[in-house]
Amino acid sequence: MYNQTVREGKTMAIISYITVIGTLIAFIMNQNKHNYFASFHIRQSLGIFILWLIVNFIQRYSDFGWLNTILGIGVFVLWILGLLGAIQGEEKRIPLFGDQFQEWFRNIG
């Protein structure tokens, strides 16, 4: 049963990492099916997008120089890890924030 859930939700999970529009599309696609695997990745990608917004805000209104670059690269790495998890069919929570994203957005999906 688990493999069937992953197979059915894999496309939606991958789409959820393709910009915030992809997250919205995957969310809408998942409303009828309520696929747990897709929901997991939709929550992760939504959290990464919000994290990106926060880092972008910090970068615009601060002058931390190299720290801004490190924060941007860090969010990019988290995005890559989430996308790779979706492609591989795994429910890997992203480091540092994955548990919080699952808890904060538990009603999504």
TAPEFEN-V402426 format. One record per backbone hydrogen bond with DSSP energy under -1.0 kcal/mol. NH is the residue of the N-H (numbers start at 1). CO is the residue of the C=O. Records with the same first field share a line. If there is no record, write none. Layout:
BEGIN
NH=CO, CO
END
This chain:
BEGIN
5=1
6=2
7=3
8=4
9=5
10=6
13=9
14=10
15=11
16=12
17=14
18=15
19=17
22=18
23=19
24=20
25=21
26=22
27=23
28=24
29=25
30=26
34=30
39=35
40=36
41=37
42=38
43=39
44=40
45=41
46=42
47=43
48=44
49=45
50=46
51=47
52=48
53=49
54=50
55=51
56=52
57=53
58=54
59=55
60=56
61=57
67=64
69=65
70=66
71=67
72=68
73=69
74=70
75=71
76=72
77=73
78=74
79=75
80=76
81=77
82=78
83=79
84=80
85=81
86=82
87=83
88=84
90=85
97=95
98=94
101=97
102=98
103=99
104=100
105=101
106=103
108=105
END
